[in-house]
């Protein structure tokens, strides 16, 4: 399923149980092409991650799929059909940037949104799931970042959505809040709901997502499961040792290697084999560290290390 | 139209308004302070608008008789201000702070005016007329019959209407633009709520708050000024309700698009200030050029105040103000349709 941006043929990637199909989506803001012929599909019941550096077009793509902004061209299908008026009854959205009525309490906010839907979630269950009981009487403008994110997530779930959009849900959260959020997202997925999320956190994507699409410059440049993306783009592992551990000429080492400050990074396809070679060379492994390739390596490999706006 | 969703937005907006203590308090304090202020300024001497400065060059000797004609001293709508010197009085006259300066002990009735002042000219005529003996016999006078209306009775509907206008335009127009800018509307767009439901809820919430404000301000002000209402209170409430709807729907048109609070603020000022001055909030347009009177008819506030004053001051019935009511209803419907058509949640 891995492909480069030059070889996208969306028709090859359509599945029978897709809940969302994005076909050759483009969005222009003046002369700036924020999304350029992006195509992907999302299977029902999975957590789908949209990754990419700043300005890659993730949030714009999300908002077009959510029907918040209009596309310049392309097509979005929901359950194989163009989105109808019932679409908003069946989706839940947690926006990256949004606001609520400041002077309302958490309870009043939940109740207001609860009344907007035909078949809403049981409020008490929602309050317990998102751990909102202690802050129900608190005003929205008095919430901490983590509390506000939990409320936003509760609002995204208030209508028992079939499809949940989470736009960078853990941005600005402390580790405890982030873990708590991840647990909730996993529970949602276990209930069979589909999740489409954007994130900057590769750890989050690896932990939560069944499939990820990597965007850059408005295009989808890779799309697969995290494991297969790692296998395809960053094979092997690295063994890290201090330079002082080596008593020989480094050019004689039976490894591809590079120097990073005072650390020598040795590339090896198989950790066991690499360690055996080092032991055979009688190298001191006391300060050794092993790095397995992860999604971040894939991300950096595909999008480069240059800074983005 | 889903009334459950509309009700949810209606109650949410009301909660927010009542919790915002500063805005809430100001909505009552503003009209009340203006009414009390004007009441104090005009209390008992409502049209005392010509100011006469008095000084004397004669050394002050006890018992010296003033040469100011008695008829002038007792004249209506004249206020006399004493100055210690001619120079001080002339300085005030130059700057139009007074309308006429008079030497109070001059047998020749020496006086000064600023010939660029219309009030000065009128005051001069009053002064000269007061010098004519038996002037009451020179013409035949008749006093109009009917109930006299105090300026405060005429002004009161204007102040209420002005407060409604600001509350409707800013409380709807400005607030919706702020919601759009901070993303609150975008969050609502993600729900099944429709623009018409949202806008109707905003309008009804504001009209509820406006009517509540009018009721409280009326009760409070009436305790002090005892306003006279010659028509029915029901008709008066209806015309205020229709006027409020019309002004709120106008606010919704202004709020239909845009994310710049500064720009919206400019537009609101551009509309509200001419509306305030041309809708006879403070003064009547009687005698002004016909085109100004015609132009003032484009403002809903003009029709609201015309209807309210007819009911309050002239005892008009609903049938008498049906024209004003129809204009207000039509304005409301037109603006609401335009607002719903133009409305964008996030642009």
Interface residues (C-beta under 8 A of the other chain):
Chain A: X66 X68 X69 X85 X88 X89 X91 X93 X95 X97 X98 X99 X100 X101 X102 X103 X104 X108 X109 X111 X112 X113 X115 X116 X117 X118 X139 X155 X159
Chain B: X4 X5 X7 X8 X9 X11 X12 X13 X15 X16 X19 X20 X179 X182 X183 X184 X186 X187 X189 X190 X191 X192 X193 X345 X346
